[in-house]
Amino acid sequence: ETDDANRFDLVVIDSDNGEAARFSFHNTNSDEGFADLIAREADIVMAVREVRDDEIQRAAEVGLGQLDQAAQSRIIGLDALVPVTAAGDELNFISLKNLAAAYQGKLENWAELDGPDQPISLHLGPITDGQTQGFVDQIVRLDGDGLADSVVRHETIEILADAIANTPGAMGILPYRKTGLTQVLALRDACGITTAPA
């Protein structure tokens, strides 16, 4: 038991009602989880994003090995992230290249994507959300560019979904299971093949 609501222990009791094992949990975000591991305050991290290069380097420096190697990490499951707009928006697909360009601030109007002449209002979840971090790391910053200053951050994924659904011209990234009343955009590849999430 602890005073911190995000920390708790799971105690395994043996047949004599003695304590056979104790597991301590810290329910936090991916950033803090990897930081706790590197500081040797945790033995295992369950994260919603892949380990970052700087975390791999710091872990190696303190003798934890290479966190990106198969013996050190295991992907248990992934929740699809999808681009979304307000329901009823005219555009129903986007390419990964254009999605990245929009979040880099290189595309600012839906007309540049064959949509209506309307500014693109960019939205993302909290900066500590591991899935949002994964999108920024693997899509937006893949070619070295950064995230546009105009991106509006929201405190929770649920608030993000509501904001996008109720903001004409809005674009956001959401877990597929939490798209709410938004309109999911299909992805179009370089060959022009469009794939909608199933």
Secondary structure, DSSP 8 states (H G I E B T S, - for coil): --S-TTEEEEEEE-TTS-EEEEEEEE---HHHHHHHHHTTS-S----SS---HHHHHHHHHTT---TTSTTT--------EEEEE-TT-S--EEEHHHHHHHHTTS--BGGGGTS-S-B-EEEE--TT-HHHHHHIIIIISTTS----TT-EE-SSHHHHHHHHHTSTTEEEEEEGGG-TTSEE-EEE-TTS-EE---
